[in-house]
Amino acid sequence: MKKLINNIIKPFHVEIHGVGYIKKLRKASTAPDAFEVQGRLLKNKAGVIFDVGANRGEVSEQYARLFPSAVIHAFEPFEEFHAEYRRKNADPQRFHLSPLALSEKEGTAEFFLNKSGDTNSLLEPISIGANSDDLCSNVGSRVIRTGRLDQYASDKGLRYIDILKMDTQGSELSILKGSEGLLSGKKIGVIYTEGYFKPQYKDQPLLYDIANYLKGFGYYLEGIYDPYYNDRFLLWCDAIFLPLEGQR
């Protein structure tokens, strides 16, 4: 019904939203911005940033403005997004875009293609009882290359990552498991990740699982940002984790 009404009133440039969207706006109006927090934590100085799940390049673009001296390593296995990414982030000295899907192992994996490319995942989508269910409906799959963050960093001669950003629709914990070497030495300064409280994908680890895993390496939750609700539950958010000592 909401979709039908929105189609009718679209010519008048107005739109109605569900309860979850209204809750999100109300809470977000007083919430701190996650990028401002990262800038403050690092005093706007970062040398190396990993943008994992780089999509069309909007976040890389934002990081480049926030951290003028940073080199950004971006990972996006959906190659249809690459042209737009490179249009936004054209400097090859600052932006290194890879089609690799970071994971806990080297090799290949099935990559699920969904109605919205933004929801593509290494995990099969399932219903969560939210508006996102339609966007996550599966339309196909392809085989892609996977690799470990530790190995990629070693190959590039990178000993420290100032920011690890992850937005990979459920495979964030797998990425962290491929980063144990860097995590063990607290060689990642800030971890900025999407996390779910109800699974949108089959066998998807939740934010609790991510937090519990990182606790084993001495990383703890700094805060959550941009929470999204349906009419009953908190469904997902972004989160920042820091090593206990806070600095390298």
C-alpha positions in Angstrom: 0.0 0.0 0.0 2.8 2.4 0.9 4.4 1.8 -2.5 1.1 2.4 -4.3 0.5 5.7 -2.5 4.1 6.8 -3.2 3.6 6.2 -6.9 0.4 8.3 -6.9 2.0 11.2 -5.0 5.4 11.1 -6.7 4.6 13.9 -9.2 4.1 16.2 -6.2 7.7 15.5 -4.9 6.5 14.1 -1.6 6.9 10.6 -0.2 5.7 8.6 2.8 7.9 6.2 4.8 7.4 3.4 7.3 7.9 3.4 11.0 11.4 2.1 10.7 12.5 5.1 8.6 10.9 7.6 10.9 12.6 6.0 13.9 15.9 6.1 12.1 15.5 9.8 11.3 14.5 10.7 14.9 17.5 8.9 16.4 19.9 10.0 13.7 19.1 13.7 14.3 21.1 13.6 17.5 23.6 10.9 16.7 27.2 11.7 15.9 28.4 11.1 12.4 30.7 8.0 12.1 33.1 9.7 9.7 33.5 12.8 11.9 34.3 10.4 14.8 36.9 8.6 12.7 38.4 12.0 11.7 38.6 13.0 15.4 40.0 9.7 16.5 42.9 9.9 14.0 43.2 13.7 14.0 42.5 13.6 10.2 45.7 11.8 9.7 45.7 8.4 8.0 48.2 6.8 5.7 46.4 3.6 4.6 42.7 3.0 4.4 41.0 -0.3 3.3 37.5 0.3 1.8 36.1 -3.3 1.6 32.8 -3.4 -0.2 33.7 -0.2 -2.0 30.5 -0.2 -4.1 30.5 2.8 -6.5 33.2 4.7 -4.6 31.2 7.1 -2.4 32.9 6.1 0.9 36.4 6.2 -0.7 35.6 9.6 -2.0 34.6 10.7 1.5 37.7 9.2 3.1 39.9 11.0 0.6 38.4 14.4 1.6 38.6 13.6 5.3 42.2 12.2 5.2 44.1 14.2 2.5 47.3 12.1 2.7 45.6 8.7 2.7 46.2 6.0 0.1 43.0 3.9 -0.3 42.9 0.2 -1.2 39.3 -0.6 -2.3 37.8 -4.0 -2.9 34.6 -4.5 -4.9 33.9 -7.9 -6.5 30.9 -6.6 -8.5 32.8 -5.2 -11.5 29.8 -3.4 -12.9 30.5 -0.8 -10.2 34.1 -0.2 -11.2 33.6 2.4 -13.9 31.6 4.6 -11.5 34.2 4.0 -8.8 37.1 5.1 -11.1 35.1 8.2 -12.3 34.7 9.3 -8.6 38.3 8.4 -7.6 40.5 8.8 -10.6 43.9 9.3 -9.1 45.8 5.9 -9.5 48.4 7.0 -7.0 45.8 7.4 -4.2 43.1 4.8 -5.2 43.9 1.1 -5.8 40.7 -0.8 -6.8 40.6 -4.6 -6.8 37.9 -7.1 -7.8 39.0 -9.4 -5.0 36.4 -10.3 -2.4 38.3 -10.4 0.9 37.5 -13.5 3.0 39.1 -16.0 5.4 40.7 -18.0 2.5 42.3 -17.7 -0.8 40.4 -19.2 -3.8 37.0 -18.8 -5.4 33.5 -18.5 -4.1 29.9 -18.2 -5.3 28.8 -14.5 -5.3 25.0 -14.0 -5.0 23.6 -11.3 -7.3 20.5 -9.6 -6.0 17.8 -7.3 -7.2 19.8 -4.4 -5.9 23.5 -4.6 -6.6 24.1 -2.9 -3.3 22.9 -6.1 -1.5 25.1 -8.6 -3.4 26.8 -11.0 -1.0 28.9 -14.1 -0.6 26.0 -15.3 1.5 22.5 -16.3 0.2 19.8 -13.7 1.1 16.8 -14.6 3.3 13.8 -12.6 4.6 14.3 -10.3 7.5 10.8 -8.8 7.7 12.0 -5.4 6.4 11.8 -3.3 3.2 15.2 -4.6 2.4 13.8 -8.1 1.6 12.7 -7.0 -1.9 16.1 -5.4 -2.7 17.9 -8.5 -1.5 15.9 -11.0 -3.6 18.3 -13.2 -5.5 18.5 -13.0 -9.3 21.6 -15.1 -10.0 25.2 -15.7 -9.0 28.7 -15.9 -10.4 32.1 -17.3 -9.3 34.6 -14.7 -8.0 38.1 -14.7 -6.6 38.6 -14.4 -2.8 41.7 -13.5 -0.8 42.9 -12.9 2.7 43.5 -9.4 4.0 46.7 -10.5 5.7 48.1 -11.8 2.4 47.1 -8.8 0.4 48.7 -6.4 2.9 51.9 -8.5 2.9 52.0 -8.6 -0.9 51.7 -4.8 -0.9 54.2 -4.3 1.9 51.6 -2.8 4.2 52.4 -3.2 7.9 49.7 -1.0 9.4 46.2 -0.1 8.3 44.8 3.1 9.8 41.1 2.3 9.0 39.5 -1.0 7.9 36.0 -0.2 6.6 33.8 -3.2 5.8 30.3 -3.1 4.2 30.1 -6.6 2.6 26.5 -7.8 3.4 27.3 -10.4 6.0 30.9 -11.5 5.3 32.6 -9.1 7.7 33.5 -11.8 10.2 35.1 -13.9 7.5 37.2 -10.9 6.4 38.4 -10.4 10.0 39.3 -14.1 10.2 41.5 -13.5 7.2 43.2 -10.6 9.1 44.4 -12.4 12.2 48.0 -11.5 11.7 47.3 -7.8 11.6 44.7 -8.0 14.4 47.1 -10.0 16.7 49.6 -7.2 16.5 46.9 -4.5 16.7 48.1 -3.3 13.3 44.6 -2.0 12.4 43.9 1.3 14.1 40.1 1.7 13.5 37.6 -0.9 12.4 34.4 0.6 10.9 31.9 -2.1 9.9 28.3 -2.7 9.2 26.7 -5.2 11.6 23.3 -6.9 11.7 21.1 -7.8 14.7 18.9 -10.1 12.6 20.3 -12.1 9.7 19.5 -10.8 6.2 21.6 -13.6 4.8 21.8 -17.4 5.4 24.2 -18.3 8.3 25.2 -14.6 8.6 27.2 -13.7 11.7 25.6 -10.8 13.7 27.2 -7.8 15.3 27.4 -9.7 18.6 29.6 -12.4 16.8 31.9 -9.7 15.4 32.3 -8.0 18.7 33.0 -11.3 20.5 35.6 -12.2 17.9 37.4 -8.9 18.1 37.4 -9.0 21.9 39.8 -11.9 21.6 42.3 -9.5 19.9 41.8 -6.7 22.4 39.3 -4.6 20.2 36.2 -3.2 21.8 33.1 -1.4 20.6 33.5 2.4 20.5 30.0 3.2 19.4 27.2 2.4 16.9 26.0 4.7 14.2 23.2 5.1 11.7 20.9 2.4 13.2 18.0 1.0 11.2 14.8 -0.3 12.7 11.6 -2.0 11.5 8.4 -1.6 13.5 9.7 -3.8 16.3 13.5 -4.4 16.2 16.8 -2.8 15.6 17.9 -4.5 12.4 21.4 -3.2 11.6 23.8 -0.4 12.2 27.4 0.7 11.6 29.9 0.2 14.4 33.4 1.4 15.3 35.9 -0.9 17.1 39.2 0.2 18.6 42.1 -1.6 20.2 42.0 -1.2 24.0 45.0 1.0 24.2 43.5 3.2 21.5 46.7 4.0 19.6 49.3 2.1 17.8 
